Amino acid sequence: MKNTNNSVRNLVLSAVAKTVKGTTFVGIRAYKNAQGEVSNQTLLVGINFENVLIHDFQALKDNQTKIFAELEKTHKTELITEAYEKVYNSLEKRLSDETTKEALRAQGDKTIGASDAQADAYEHIAKGVKRNLTTGELHIFGLCVKKTVIEPIEYKTVNSRELTIVQNKIKKLCDFKQDKYKNFKFDSATIKLQGIEL
């Protein structure tokens, strides 16, 4: 019976999502992540992800002086430079034209390889809805504009390399939107889309 209910919910979600014109807000209620945190979140769906990357790339370039001034208080300039270049190069590659991407693919570029693997894993059903081609599960995705934690948890400390830490600080200083672009399994929460609760 549960599978039948899920199939009906999936069909209703797909049908409702296809009515979205432009962008719209989606409410996600009582979402439990893999670590056990439960939250309510609001997503803005229908945003072109390339536009998100363009925003982040511009923010990175516009804030270069601020980034170095802030991070040089706690990190060596050489490390900040390396981190900045890694973030810059990743965005530049992902925003490059298809001819450049093909050349990078031929060279076995990891950034483009990871980007392709992510894109190839899903079939887009409608704005804000995609299907995992391996599991068949539907996912809701979009820009998270609000998150309210209902059941907090204590996250384990991650021992990242200093280079990774500096890269993350750069992204935070630039208020990167790509880090707010979220993906949720449809069957793990209550969804409200176009005024309909599923």
C-alpha positions in Angstrom: 0.0 0.0 0.0 2.9 2.3 0.8 4.3 1.9 -2.7 0.9 2.8 -4.2 0.7 5.9 -2.0 4.2 6.9 -3.0 3.4 6.4 -6.7 0.3 8.6 -6.4 2.3 11.3 -4.6 5.0 11.1 -7.2 2.4 11.6 -10.0 0.7 14.5 -8.2 4.1 16.2 -7.6 5.1 15.8 -11.2 1.8 17.2 -12.4 1.7 20.1 -10.0 5.4 21.0 -10.7 4.7 21.2 -14.4 2.3 24.1 -13.7 5.2 26.2 -12.4 5.9 29.2 -14.6 9.1 31.1 -13.8 10.1 30.6 -10.1 8.0 29.6 -7.1 8.5 28.8 -3.4 8.3 25.2 -2.1 7.8 24.5 1.6 9.5 21.4 2.9 8.3 20.3 6.4 9.8 17.9 8.9 12.7 17.0 6.7 15.1 14.6 8.4 18.6 14.6 7.0 21.1 11.7 7.0 22.6 12.8 10.3 19.2 13.0 12.0 18.5 16.8 12.1 14.9 17.7 11.5 14.0 21.0 9.9 11.5 23.0 7.9 12.9 24.7 4.8 11.7 27.0 2.1 13.2 26.6 -1.4 13.0 28.9 -4.4 12.6 26.5 -7.4 12.9 27.3 -11.1 16.2 29.2 -10.8 18.7 28.4 -13.5 21.8 26.9 -11.8 24.1 28.5 -14.3 22.8 31.9 -13.1 23.7 30.8 -9.6 27.2 30.1 -10.7 27.4 33.4 -12.6 26.4 35.2 -9.4 29.0 33.4 -7.4 31.8 34.0 -9.9 31.0 37.7 -10.0 30.9 37.9 -6.2 34.3 36.1 -6.0 35.8 38.7 -8.4 34.2 41.7 -6.8 35.3 40.6 -3.3 38.9 39.7 -4.0 40.4 42.6 -2.0 38.0 42.0 1.0 38.8 38.2 0.9 42.6 38.8 1.2 42.3 41.6 3.8 40.0 39.4 6.0 41.9 36.1 5.7 45.4 37.5 5.9 44.6 38.1 9.6 44.7 34.3 10.2 46.3 32.6 7.2 49.4 33.0 5.0 49.0 34.9 1.7 50.3 32.0 -0.3 47.6 29.7 1.1 44.8 32.2 0.4 46.1 32.7 -3.1 46.0 28.9 -3.7 42.5 28.6 -2.3 41.3 31.6 -4.3 42.7 30.2 -7.5 41.0 26.8 -6.9 37.6 28.4 -6.3 38.1 30.7 -9.3 39.2 27.9 -11.6 36.3 25.6 -10.6 33.8 28.3 -11.4 35.5 29.3 -14.6 35.5 25.7 -15.9 31.9 25.1 -15.0 30.8 28.3 -16.8 32.9 27.7 -19.9 31.5 27.1 -23.3 30.8 23.5 -24.5 33.9 23.4 -26.7 36.1 24.2 -23.7 34.3 21.6 -21.6 34.8 19.0 -24.3 38.6 19.7 -24.2 38.6 19.5 -20.4 36.7 16.2 -20.6 39.3 14.8 -23.0 42.0 15.8 -20.5 40.1 14.0 -17.7 39.4 17.2 -15.8 38.0 16.3 -12.3 35.8 19.4 -12.0 34.0 18.8 -15.3 33.9 15.0 -14.6 32.1 15.6 -11.3 29.7 18.1 -12.9 28.9 15.7 -15.6 28.3 12.8 -13.2 25.9 14.9 -11.2 24.0 16.0 -14.3 23.9 12.5 -15.7 22.5 11.0 -12.5 19.1 12.7 -12.9 16.3 13.2 -15.3 14.6 16.6 -15.0 10.8 16.1 -14.8 9.7 19.7 -14.2 11.0 22.9 -12.6 12.4 21.9 -9.2 11.8 18.2 -9.7 14.2 15.5 -10.9 14.3 11.7 -10.8 17.4 9.7 -9.8 18.0 7.4 -12.7 19.5 4.7 -10.5 17.0 4.6 -7.7 13.9 6.1 -9.4 13.3 8.4 -6.5 12.0 11.9 -7.0 14.0 14.8 -5.6 13.0 18.5 -5.0 15.8 20.9 -5.6 16.3 24.7 -5.5 17.8 27.6 -3.6 17.2 27.4 0.1 16.0 30.8 1.3 14.9 29.8 4.9 15.7 27.0 7.3 14.2 26.4 10.7 15.7 23.6 12.7 13.0 21.7 14.7 15.2 18.9 16.2 18.9 19.9 16.3 21.7 17.5 16.6 25.4 17.9 17.4 27.4 17.5 14.2 30.7 15.8 14.4 33.8 17.9 13.8 35.2 17.4 10.4 39.0 17.5 10.2 39.5 19.3 6.8 42.8 20.3 5.3 43.7 24.0 5.8 43.3 24.6 2.1 39.7 23.3 2.2 39.0 25.4 5.2 40.2 28.6 3.5 38.2 27.7 0.3 35.1 27.4 2.5 35.8 30.7 4.2 36.2 32.4 0.8 32.8 31.0 -0.3 31.2 32.2 2.9 32.7 35.7 2.6 31.2 35.9 -0.9 27.9 34.5 0.2 28.0 31.8 -2.5 24.5 30.8 -3.6 25.6 27.4 -4.9 26.2 26.2 -1.3 22.5 27.1 -0.6 21.3 25.1 -3.6 19.7 22.0 -1.9 18.4 18.6 -3.0 15.7 16.7 -1.0 14.3 13.2 -1.5 10.6 13.7 -2.0 9.5 10.7 0.2 11.3 12.0 3.3 9.2 15.1 3.9 5.9 16.9 3.5 6.0 19.2 0.5 3.8 22.3 -0.2 4.0 23.4 -3.8 1.6 25.8 -5.7 -0.7 25.8 -2.6 -1.0 22.0 -2.6 0.4 19.9 0.3 1.8 16.5 -0.6 
